[in-house]
Amino acid sequence: MKRLKLPSWLPVDGYVLVLLATVVLATLLPASGPAATVLGHVTTGAVAFLFFLYGARLSTAEAVQGLKHWRLHLTVLAATFVAFPLLGLAARALVPHVLTPELYTGLLFLCLVPSTIQSSIAFTSIARGNIAAAICAGSFSSIVGILLTPLLAALLISGGAAGFSLDSLLKIVLQLLAPFLAGQVLRRWIGGYVTRHKKGLSFFDRGSILLVVYAAFSAGMVRGVWQQVSAARLGALVAVEAVLLTVMLALTWYGAKRLGFGRADRVAIQFAGSKKSLAAGLPMATVLFGAHASLAVLPLMLFHQMQLMVCAVLARRRARDVLPEDLTPRDAPTGDVPPEDVPRGEPAGGSGAPSVRTTPQAGKIAG
């Protein structure tokens, strides 16, 4: 099975097109009745196993080794789990005149999702930034996000969609946290197998996410949620997300400069601190929102494509703007990892050093 490839001039992630096709399928042929019940059980198991694989792939040891660059990692975490959520809360003023309450809930959830690993590293590599720091920063964000994203969602998202309850806490523990921790514990025994079979397991990753999307949008169709969203509202959502991404790109770049980071570190901070993980966010949404997940995941899907398109252009520009005096020893990647030596893997994060496709075309970066 070959990966979907698109022309280099078309800045669209091929996997996003498959996701959109899945949405169309759920719209035309939604699962209902007994089929929906079976699909729900299958999805629950797939999400649990997906987070088990995340735990088995992610090298906590390598993330801990990166603690020597703690200021950079704290800056990325602050951007991901402080600045983003604050902007999401500020967007509450756009309800109901610009965004519907349901779309706003999805936008706020988007702001709580951890950073992506693969595309952050790929763009950092293209822009000649600190690749080793981007790897560690993405790993930290993923580890912290497993626990922090559901807790922030429970605290900040009001109403029935993701209100905090004993049942939601139990789902978080059983479907997300416990499998992830089990993967971490068993990593010393199964890590080699997972690494050797990462290509085959990546199909499970992507297939599980497609299953999650189909289940969420099927439930939405059965409940008639799409009748609540107009084309004008979707256009407004895209505009709001464009502003959100612009603000975060500017904040991470100029904020890092104000904090005294060198150019290579600023590149890593910008690309790791402005990203949101589709691979982690979609499964989390099914656990947190259940039958309400369809509109909750739509903003994340749109933002994912937008960040790939914008950052592909920005990374190439950063690479052209680099000056000889910028490449000082201080700015050199701490792990001495050239772009071509970063191991290849899959979107949710590989074994310690996640995969990188160091190509300037966003359509070939699935993070």
N, C-alpha and C positions, 0 to 999 in steps of 0.2 A: 504494500500500500504506500503510494508516494504522497508526500505532503503537497497540499495545494499551493501552487506557485502562481503568482500574478506578474504581469509586466512590470518592469522596474519603474515605469513612469506612472503607475497607478498606486498612490500612497494609501492603499487599503489593506488591512490585515486579512489574509485569506480565511483565517479561523473565525473572524468576526462575520464574514459572509456566511459561513456554515451556521453560526449561531443565529443569524437573521433568518436563514432558511428553516431552522428548527422552530423559530417563532411563527413563521408562516404555516408550517406543518401543524403546530399546536392550534393555530387559528382556524385552519380548515378541518382538521381531524382531531379535536381535543379528546383526551381520555376522560371518560365519565363512568359513573356507576361502579361495578365490580372491577373494571379495568383500572379506574383511578385509584381504587384501594390497593390493588396489587402494585401499581406503579409507585404509590407512596411508600410501601414497604421496601421495594427494590431501591428506590432513591435513598431512603434512610440508610440501608446497608452500604450503598455505594459511597455516600458521603463519609461514613465512618471509616471505610477502608481507604478512602482518598486521604483523610487526615492521618491515618496510620502510615501511609506511604510518605506523606510530608515529614512526619517525625523520623522515619527511617532514612530519609535522604539528607536531612539537615544536620550538618556537623556543628554541634554546640561547642565542641572543643575549638574549632577554627574561629567561631564567633567570639569565644572567650579570649583567644589569643589577640584579637583585635582591640581588646580593652585599652591597650596602650595609646590608642587614638580616641580616647573616650570623649573628648570635646566634640569631635566630628559626629560621633554616633549619637550623643545627646542632642546635637543640633538637628540631625535627621529625625530622631524620635519626636522632638518638640514640634517640628514642622508637620509630621504625620499625625500625631495624636493630641496636639494642642492647637496649632494654628489652623489646620483644616477644620477641626470641630468648631472652633470659634467662628470661623467664616460660615460654616453650615448653620450655626445657631443664628447668626446675623441675617441669614437669608430668610428667616421666619417672617421678616417684614414683607416679603413678596407674596405671602398668602393672604387672601385668595385672589388678588387682582392679577398676579403674574403666574403663579404656580398653584395648582390644586393641592389640597392637604396631602393627598396620596403621593403626588410627584415630589412634594417637599420632603416627605418621609424618606423616599428613596434617595433624594439628594443628601439629606443628613446622614443616612447610612453610608453613602459613598464617602463622605468625609471621615468616617470612623474606620474604614478598611485599612489594613496594613499596606505598606509599599510593596510593589512588585520587585522581584529579584532580577530575573533574566534581562528584561529590557533596560532596567537601570544600569546594569553592567555593560550591556551592549552599547548604549548611547554614551556612557562614560568612556568606553574604549574608543569609539569613533571620534569623540571630542578630545582625546588625548588627556584624559583626567586620571585620577587616582583609582585604578581598577580594584586594587586590593581593598581599599576603604569602601568602595561601592559594594563589594562582595560581603564584607562584614556588616555594613550598615543594613543591607537588604536582609541578611540573616537575622540580625537583632530585631528588625521590624517584624519579621514573620513570627519569631518566637514570642515577642511581646504581644503581637496582635491576636494570637490564638486565644489569649485570656482577656486582653484589654478591650478588643473590639466588641465582643458580646456584652461585657460589663458596661461599656460606654453606651451601647445601644439600649440596654435595659434602663440606664439612668437618664438618658437624654431624649429618647424617643417615647413620647407619651401616647396614651390611647391603647386600643386593643391590638394594634398591629404588632407591637413588640414590647408590650408592657412587662415589667419585671414580676415574676411569680415563681413559686416553688417549681412548677412544671417546666417553665422556660429555663430555670437554673439547672434542672435535672437533664434537660435535653442538651444544654451546652456541655455539661460534664460528660454525659454518656456518648454523644455523637461527635464532639469536637475534641475536648481536652483529653479524655481517657485514651482514645485511639492515638492521638499525637504523642502522648507520654509513653504509651506502649511501644510505638515505633522508635522513640528515642532510647528506651531501655533495651530493646532488641537489636538496635543498630549495630552493635559490636559483632553480632552473629549473622545478621542478614544484610548488613550494609554492602558487603561485596557483591552479593547476589543482585541486590537492587541496582547497584551501579552497572554491573555487567548486562543487565536486561533493561536498562533505562529506556531504550527505544521502544521495546514492546510495551513496557508499563506506561509509556507516555500516551499510547492509544487508550489505555484505561482512563488515564487522567482526563483526556479530552472527551472521551465518550461519556464519562461520568458527569462532566459539566454540561454536555449537551442534554443528558437525561434530566439533570436538574432544571435546565431552562425549559425543556418540553413539559415537565411536570408542573412547573410554576405557571407557565402561560396557559396550559390546559385548564388548570384550576381557575385562572383569571377569566378565561372564556366562559366556563360554566357559570361563574358568578356574574358575568356581564360587566366586568370592570372596564373594558375597552370603550364602552359607551360613555364613560365618564371623561374620556380624554379626547380633545380635538387636535387637529393639525396645528392650530395656533398655539395651543398649550405646549405641544412638543417642540415647536420652534422656539418658544420662550425658554424652555428647559435647555435647549442647546446653547442659546445665547448666554444664559446664566452660567452654564458649565464653562463656556469659553472665557468668561470673566474670571471665574474661579481659578482656572488653570493659569491664566495670565498673571493673576495676583500671586499665586504660589510660585511660579517661575521667577518672578521679580523678587519676591520676598526671600527665597532661598539663595538667589545669586547675590543680591546686594546686601542682604542680612549677613551672609557668610563673609563678605568682604569687610563689613563693619566689625565683625568679630575677629578679624585678623587672619583669616585662613588664606593660604596661597591659592594660586590659580587651579592647580590640579585637584585640591581638596574642594574648592568651590564648585567645580564641575561635578564631582561625586555627590556633593550635598544637593545641588540643584536637581540632578536627575533621580536621585534616590528619594529626596524629600518632596517632590512634586508628583510622584506616581501613586497609583492605586491598583491593587492586585485583583484582576478579574478572577483568576484561578482560586484565590482564597475567599473572595467576597461572595461569589455566587453560591457556593455550598453553605456558607454561614447564613446567608439570607433565607435559605430554605428552612434551616433550623429555627431561626429567630422569628420569621414572619409566617411560616406555614402557608395557609391558603391565600394570604395577602402578599405573597412573594413576587407576583408578576410585575406589578408597578414598582415594587421596591428595588428590583434588579435592573430595570430599564435605564435609570440614570447612570449606573455603573457601566453598563454595556456601551452606552454612548460616550461616556468619558474615556473609556479604554481606547476606543478608536481615535478619539480626538487627541489624546496624549501621545499616541504613536505617530500620528501625522505631524503634529507640531514639533515634537522632540526630534524626529528624524531630520527636519529642516534645521532646527536649532543646533543639533550635534554637528552637522556638517559645517555650519557657520562657525561654531566654536573651534573646530579643527583648522579652519582657514585663518582664524584670527590669532592663533597661538604665535607668540614671538619667541625667539631664541632665549631672551632673558627670562622668559616665564618658566623655562625648563630647568630650574635650579634643583639641587639635591633635595631641598626641602619639599619640592613639589613632585618629586619622583614617586611613583607608586611604592608603598611601603613593602609590598610583597614581591617587587620586581617581576610582575606578571605582564608580559607583553600581550597585546590583543590576541595574537594568533595562538597563544599558549593557554588561554582560558578554556577549560574543558567544555565540551558540548553536552547538553542535557536537555531538560524540558522545562516548561513554563513555571511550574510551581516551586522550582528550586531543586537543585541536584544535591549530590553528596558533598556538602561543604562548599564547593565552588560551582554554582549553578551554570547552566548552559549559556553560551553566548553565540549569537550569530552576528559577527561584527560587520554588518552590511548597512549602508546608509539608507536602504529602502525600508520604510516602515512595514511594507507588506511582507517582509521576511523576518520580522521580529515578533514573536508571540510571547509576550510577557504578562 
